[in-house]
Amino acid sequence: MHPDVKLNAAGRYALVFVIVAAAAGLFAGAAGWLTPHALTPARMIDTLEQVNRPHPGFRRNHAKGVCFSGYFDSNGQGVALSKASVFAAGHMPVIGRFALAGGQPYQADAPHTVRSMAFLIKLPNGEEWRSGMNNIPVFVVNTPEAFYEQLLAAAPDPATGKPDPEKMRAFLAANPATARAIQLIRSAAVSSGFANSTFNSLDAFRFINADGRVTFVRWAMVPVQPFEPIATTQPAQADPNYLFDALIDSIHGGPLQWHLIITIGQPGDPTDDAALPWPPDRRQIDVGTLTIDHVESEETSPARDINFDPLILPNGIAASDDPLLSARSAAYAQSFTRREGERKDPSAVSSAEVGK
């Protein structure tokens, strides 16, 4: 949304709820977060299911999505930063998924719902690099405890079916880091669709090169497709899948591409706080191009059964001290285990829709 778009008080809080609810798509709990009542991965997923109602067979967040495949062409510019084989010049297959945040697999597309891109790059030496990224500039919380609290604050009231604004006001008052993050997210321009969205890692990671030198980084997939601003309202009588339909049509019309941009951290840049941005003057390196040339419904794609765990990393990439990374990994595993044992209902973005 452009900064000059003015929202009334109700609109501002509606957008806050969208942003905060989207946080659930990025991570959930890990054992031992809260005492004396331990917040385990199972408890967190239970809470997500209660908030969104059960949807067997679907991811507990980012439930609505469509899958893709393509390839990553590394240009060799990342070798000085990391010994991971993904950065040696070469051509590598990729499988992944675009999705909307939230645990509702049949939700209607909406302009300000957070969008995500997840990928798995198959490296020549048999390793894999998995990543999940969102189209927001920072995450809305910086600790697992705050995440759980904001999830409860944004939960719909059973009596009204809508979140209670007083609970959200209280949460924001007690969590100024989230209030600041939401202001940054509000002020960032939002693109018109998936194809021209920039997707950010949000968390920091460590790159280790062949000499053992460690560099803290964040990364982003930056589109080759030109930016166009999002409409301020959803089109009248819009197809409930209009964002996905536009993405599908774009891929059918020709491959889509993103540059993988690595941002180099400097001493003092926060590596354990995904709610804080790094200064905009940090050095950036383009290390290669992701090309997506095939789109497929979850009904038929193998990406449906992939856990895009952010800690499945090749040698040369490692986690930072960000506490959200282990939390995301634990929650993803819990969600994956549950849905793999459940029946698989058709996706909202069906095979017929993808193939039209």
C-alpha positions in Angstrom: 0.0 0.0 0.0 1.3 3.4 -0.8 2.0 5.8 2.1 -0.5 8.4 0.7 -3.4 6.0 1.0 -5.3 7.1 4.1 -7.1 4.6 6.2 -9.8 5.4 8.7 -9.5 3.9 12.2 -11.5 0.8 11.4 -9.5 0.3 8.2 -6.2 0.7 10.1 -7.1 -2.0 12.6 -8.5 -4.3 9.9 -5.1 -4.0 8.1 -3.3 -4.7 11.4 -5.3 -7.9 11.8 -4.4 -9.0 8.3 -0.7 -8.3 9.0 -0.6 -10.0 12.4 -2.6 -13.0 11.3 -0.1 -13.4 8.5 2.6 -13.9 11.0 1.3 -17.3 11.7 2.3 -18.3 8.2 6.0 -17.8 9.0 6.6 -19.8 12.1 5.1 -21.4 15.2 6.2 -22.9 18.5 9.2 -24.8 19.8 9.3 -26.8 23.0 10.0 -24.9 26.2 9.2 -21.4 25.0 7.0 -20.4 27.8 7.0 -21.5 31.4 5.5 -22.8 33.5 3.2 -23.9 30.7 5.5 -25.1 27.9 4.4 -23.9 24.5 5.2 -27.0 22.4 4.9 -27.4 18.6 1.8 -29.5 19.2 0.2 -26.8 21.3 0.9 -24.1 18.8 -0.5 -26.1 15.9 -3.6 -26.9 18.1 -4.1 -23.2 18.5 -3.8 -22.5 14.8 -6.4 -25.2 14.2 -8.7 -23.7 16.7 -8.4 -20.2 15.2 -8.8 -21.4 11.6 -11.0 -24.5 12.3 -9.7 -27.9 11.1 -8.9 -28.4 7.5 -7.5 -31.9 7.2 -4.7 -32.5 4.7 -3.8 -28.8 4.3 -0.9 -26.8 5.8 -1.9 -25.2 9.0 -0.8 -21.9 7.6 -0.3 -20.7 4.0 -3.0 -23.3 3.4 -4.1 -21.9 0.0 -1.5 -22.2 -2.7 -0.3 -23.4 -6.1 2.9 -25.2 -7.0 5.6 -24.5 -9.5 8.8 -25.8 -11.0 11.7 -24.4 -12.8 15.4 -23.9 -12.4 18.1 -21.7 -10.7 21.0 -20.4 -12.7 23.9 -19.5 -10.4 26.2 -16.9 -11.8 29.1 -17.8 -9.5 29.1 -14.4 -7.7 28.2 -16.0 -4.3 31.3 -18.2 -4.1 33.3 -15.7 -2.1 30.6 -15.6 0.5 29.6 -19.2 0.8 31.1 -22.6 0.0 27.5 -24.0 -0.7 27.5 -25.6 -4.1 24.4 -23.7 -5.0 26.6 -20.6 -5.5 29.0 -22.3 -7.9 28.1 -21.3 -11.5 25.6 -23.8 -12.8 22.0 -24.8 -13.6 19.9 -26.5 -10.9 16.3 -27.7 -10.8 13.8 -26.0 -8.4 10.4 -27.0 -7.1 8.3 -24.7 -5.0 5.0 -23.1 -4.0 3.2 -19.7 -4.0 0.7 -19.2 -1.2 -1.4 -16.8 0.8 -0.9 -16.5 4.6 -3.6 -17.9 6.8 -5.0 -21.3 7.6 -8.1 -21.1 5.3 -7.4 -23.2 2.2 -10.5 -21.8 0.5 -10.2 -18.2 1.5 -10.9 -15.6 -1.3 -7.8 -13.8 -2.6 -7.5 -10.3 -1.1 -5.1 -7.5 -2.0 -3.3 -7.1 1.4 -3.1 -10.8 2.4 0.6 -11.6 2.8 2.0 -13.6 -0.1 4.7 -16.2 0.1 7.2 -18.0 -2.1 8.8 -21.3 -0.9 11.5 -23.1 -2.9 13.6 -26.2 -2.8 16.7 -26.1 -4.9 18.3 -29.5 -5.7 22.1 -29.1 -5.6 24.5 -31.1 -7.8 26.1 -32.8 -4.8 22.7 -34.2 -3.5 22.1 -31.5 -0.9 19.0 -29.3 -0.8 18.3 -25.7 0.0 14.8 -24.9 1.3 13.5 -21.5 2.0 10.2 -19.8 2.8 9.9 -16.1 2.1 7.2 -13.4 2.4 6.4 -10.2 0.5 6.7 -8.0 3.6 9.9 -6.1 4.6 10.1 -7.3 8.2 8.4 -9.8 10.4 5.8 -8.6 12.9 7.3 -10.1 16.0 10.8 -10.9 17.2 10.2 -13.7 19.8 8.2 -16.9 20.0 6.4 -15.6 23.1 5.2 -12.5 21.2 4.1 -14.6 18.3 1.8 -16.7 20.5 0.4 -13.6 22.2 -0.4 -11.9 18.9 -2.0 -15.0 17.6 -4.4 -15.0 20.6 -5.0 -11.3 20.2 -5.9 -11.6 16.6 -8.2 -14.7 17.1 -11.9 -14.1 16.2 -14.3 -13.6 19.1 -16.8 -16.6 19.1 -19.7 -14.1 19.7 -18.9 -11.9 16.7 -16.7 -13.9 14.4 -14.3 -11.0 14.3 -11.1 -10.1 16.3 -11.6 -7.9 19.3 -9.8 -4.5 18.7 -9.3 -4.0 22.4 -7.2 -7.1 22.6 -5.1 -6.0 19.7 -4.6 -2.5 21.2 -3.4 -4.1 24.4 -1.1 -6.4 22.6 0.5 -3.6 20.5 0.9 -1.4 23.7 2.8 -4.3 25.3 4.8 -5.0 22.2 6.3 -1.8 20.7 8.5 -3.9 18.4 5.4 -5.2 16.7 3.8 -1.8 16.5 7.0 -0.5 14.8 7.1 -3.4 12.4 3.5 -2.9 11.4 4.2 0.7 10.5 7.0 -0.4 8.3 4.8 -3.0 6.6 2.0 -0.5 6.1 4.4 2.0 4.5 5.9 -0.5 2.0 4.5 -0.4 -1.5 2.6 -3.6 -2.4 2.7 -5.0 -5.9 -0.3 -6.0 -8.0 0.3 -9.8 -7.8 2.5 -12.7 -7.1 4.5 -12.3 -10.3 5.9 -8.9 -9.5 6.3 -9.4 -5.7 9.7 -9.3 -3.9 9.9 -12.1 -1.4 12.2 -11.6 1.6 13.8 -14.2 3.9 13.1 -11.9 6.9 15.4 -14.0 9.2 19.2 -13.6 9.0 21.5 -16.5 8.2 25.2 -17.2 8.2 27.2 -17.8 5.1 30.5 -19.7 5.6 33.0 -19.6 2.7 35.8 -22.0 1.9 38.2 -20.2 4.2 35.8 -20.4 7.1 34.9 -16.7 7.1 31.4 -16.1 8.4 29.1 -13.4 6.9 25.6 -12.6 8.2 23.1 -12.2 5.4 19.5 -11.8 4.5 18.2 -12.6 1.0 15.4 -11.7 -1.3 13.9 -12.9 -4.6 13.5 -9.7 -6.6 11.3 -10.0 -9.7 12.4 -9.2 -13.3 8.7 -8.5 -14.0 8.0 -4.8 -13.6 6.4 -3.4 -10.5 2.8 -2.3 -10.6 1.0 -1.1 -7.5 -1.9 -3.1 -6.1 -5.4 -1.8 -6.4 -6.6 -0.3 -3.1 -9.7 -2.6 -3.2 -10.5 -6.0 -4.5 -12.2 -5.8 -7.9 -16.0 -6.0 -7.8 -17.3 -9.5 -8.5 -13.7 -10.7 -8.6 -13.0 -14.4 -8.9 -12.1 -15.7 -5.4 -8.8 -16.9 -7.0 -8.0 -13.8 -9.0 -4.5 -13.4 -7.7 -3.7 -17.0 -8.5 -5.4 -16.9 -11.8 -3.2 -13.9 -12.8 -0.1 -15.8 -11.7 -1.2 -18.9 -13.7 -1.9 -16.9 -16.8 1.5 -15.2 -16.5 3.4 -18.5 -16.4 1.3 -19.9 -19.3 2.3 -16.8 -21.3 6.1 -17.3 -20.7 8.6 -18.0 -17.9 8.7 -15.7 -14.9 12.1 -14.7 -13.3 13.5 -13.4 -10.0 17.0 -12.4 -9.1 18.4 -13.9 -5.9 19.8 -10.9 -4.1 22.0 -11.4 -1.0 22.2 -8.4 1.4 25.5 -8.3 3.4 25.1 -7.5 7.1 27.5 -5.2 9.0 28.6 -5.2 12.6 25.7 -4.0 14.7 23.0 -5.1 12.3 20.4 -7.2 14.1 20.8 -10.9 13.4 18.4 -12.1 16.1 15.5 -9.7 15.4 13.4 -10.3 12.2 11.2 -7.3 13.1 14.0 -4.8 12.5 15.2 -3.8 9.0 18.8 -3.5 8.1 20.0 -0.1 6.8 19.1 0.4 3.1 22.7 1.2 2.1 24.0 -2.4 2.8 25.9 -4.0 0.0 23.8 -6.4 -2.2 25.0 -9.1 -4.5 23.0 -10.7 -7.3 24.0 -14.4 -7.2 21.7 -15.9 -9.8 18.3 -16.1 -11.4 15.3 -18.2 -10.6 13.2 -19.1 -13.6 9.7 -20.5 -13.2 8.3 -22.1 -16.3 5.7 -24.6 -15.0 2.7 -24.2 -12.7 0.7 -27.1 -11.2 -2.1 -27.7 -8.8 -1.3 -29.2 -5.4 -3.5 -32.1 -6.4 -0.8 -33.3 -8.7 2.5 -31.6 -7.7 5.0 -33.3 -5.5 5.5 -29.9 -3.8 2.3 -30.5 -1.9 4.2 -33.1 0.3 7.3 -31.0 0.8 8.1 -29.5 4.2 9.8 -26.2 3.4 11.8 -26.2 6.6 14.0 -23.1 6.7 16.8 -25.1 8.5 17.3 -27.6 5.7 20.4 -25.9 4.4 23.4 -27.0 2.4 26.9 -27.0 3.8 28.0 -23.3 3.7 24.7 -21.9 4.9 23.7 -22.0 8.6 21.2 -20.5 11.0 21.8 -17.2 12.7 21.0 -16.6 16.4 17.4 -15.6 15.4 15.1 -17.6 17.8 12.3 -17.7 15.2 14.3 -20.1 13.0 14.2 -23.1 15.3 10.6 -22.2 16.1 9.6 -22.3 12.5 11.4 -25.6 11.9 9.6 -27.2 14.8 6.2 -26.0 13.8 6.6 -27.0 10.2 7.5 -30.5 11.2 4.4 -30.8 13.4 2.1 -29.5 10.7 3.8 -31.7 8.1 3.4 -34.8 10.3 -0.3 -34.1 10.9 -1.3 -33.4 7.3 0.6 -36.3 5.8 -1.6 -38.7 7.8 -4.9 -37.1 6.7 -7.0 -37.3 3.6 -6.2 -34.9 0.9 -9.2 -32.7 -0.3 -9.0 -30.8 -3.6 -7.2 -27.5 -3.5 -9.1 -24.2 -4.2 -6.7 -23.7 -7.1 -7.7 -26.9 -8.9 -6.0 -28.8 -11.7 -8.7 -27.7 -14.1 -8.0 -24.1 -13.2 -4.3 -24.4 -13.5 -4.6 -26.1 -16.8 -7.1 -23.8 -18.5 
